[in-house]
Amino acid sequence: MKKTRKVIKVCVILLLCWLIMCLTDFICVGVYRHKPIFCIGINLADDGGSGSYIGMGYSFYIKGNFLPEDKTSGQYGITSYESNLFGKEVAFGSRGE
């Protein structure tokens, strides 16, 4: 009985950690238009950030302006994104330019 409770506690803690990481990345990308924190970038473009980002069970495809000169022009950040959770598209958005 005690062993089962320990296993359940560990599973709940791991699930909460994953949920916090996932929500943090979705908020960073969807609300603040920044690159995700807990994802690994693959197939990135030369602009410093556009491309695919893979996390644990979720992913993002991001297009944006990430060069230093974009900071001064006010166009810095994500211009469009698509987010997937376990292979299914769950959200997408664009800046509307």
C-alpha positions as CSV (number, residue, x, y, z in Angstrom):
1,M,0.0,0.0,0.0
2,K,2.8,2.4,0.9
3,K,4.7,1.6,-2.3
4,T,1.6,2.3,-4.4
5,R,1.2,5.8,-2.8
6,K,4.8,6.6,-3.5
7,V,4.5,5.6,-7.1
8,I,1.3,7.7,-7.4
9,K,3.0,10.7,-5.8
10,V,6.0,10.5,-8.1
11,C,3.7,10.2,-11.2
12,V,1.6,13.2,-10.0
13,I,4.8,15.3,-9.5
14,L,6.2,14.4,-12.9
15,L,2.8,15.2,-14.5
16,L,2.7,18.6,-12.8
17,C,6.3,19.4,-13.8
18,W,5.5,18.5,-17.5
19,L,2.3,20.6,-17.3
20,I,4.2,23.6,-15.9
21,M,6.8,23.3,-18.7
22,C,4.2,22.9,-21.4
23,L,2.1,25.9,-20.2
24,T,5.2,28.1,-19.8
25,D,6.1,27.4,-23.5
26,F,2.6,27.9,-24.7
27,I,2.3,31.2,-22.9
28,C,5.7,32.4,-24.1
29,V,4.8,31.7,-27.7
30,G,1.1,32.5,-27.8
31,V,0.9,35.5,-25.5
32,Y,4.4,37.1,-25.3
33,R,5.6,36.2,-28.8
34,H,8.9,34.9,-27.6
35,K,10.7,31.7,-28.5
36,P,9.8,28.7,-26.2
37,I,12.0,28.0,-23.2
38,F,11.8,24.3,-22.7
39,C,12.0,23.2,-26.4
40,I,14.9,22.3,-28.6
41,G,15.2,24.1,-31.9
42,I,15.6,22.0,-35.1
43,N,15.8,23.2,-38.7
44,L,16.2,26.8,-37.6
45,A,16.6,29.6,-40.2
46,D,19.5,32.0,-40.3
47,D,17.3,34.8,-38.8
48,G,18.1,33.5,-35.3
49,G,14.9,31.7,-34.4
50,S,12.4,30.8,-37.1
51,G,11.9,27.0,-37.5
52,S,10.6,24.0,-35.6
53,Y,10.9,23.6,-31.8
54,I,10.3,20.2,-30.2
55,G,9.3,19.7,-26.5
56,M,8.2,16.6,-24.6
57,G,4.9,15.8,-26.3
58,Y,4.4,19.2,-27.9
59,S,6.0,21.2,-30.6
60,F,5.9,24.7,-32.3
61,Y,6.6,25.9,-35.8
62,I,7.6,29.5,-35.6
63,K,8.2,32.3,-38.2
64,G,9.5,35.6,-37.0
65,N,12.0,38.4,-36.9
66,F,14.8,37.7,-34.6
67,L,17.8,39.7,-36.0
68,P,19.2,42.5,-33.8
69,E,18.1,45.2,-36.3
70,D,14.5,44.1,-35.8
71,K,14.6,45.2,-32.2
72,T,15.1,48.8,-33.2
73,S,12.4,48.7,-35.8
74,G,9.7,47.3,-33.4
75,Q,9.2,44.2,-35.5
76,Y,11.1,41.8,-33.2
77,G,9.5,38.5,-32.2
78,I,7.2,35.9,-33.6
79,T,5.1,36.9,-36.6
80,S,3.2,33.5,-36.9
81,Y,3.2,30.2,-35.1
82,E,1.6,26.8,-35.0
83,S,1.5,24.7,-31.9
84,N,0.9,20.9,-31.7
85,L,0.2,18.7,-28.7
86,F,0.9,15.0,-29.2
87,G,0.8,15.5,-33.0
88,K,-2.5,17.4,-33.1
89,E,-2.7,21.1,-33.9
90,V,-4.1,22.9,-30.9
91,A,-3.3,26.6,-31.6
92,F,-2.1,28.9,-34.3
93,G,-1.8,32.6,-34.6
94,S,-0.2,35.5,-36.4
95,R,0.7,39.1,-35.7
96,G,-1.6,40.3,-38.5
97,E,1.0,42.1,-40.6
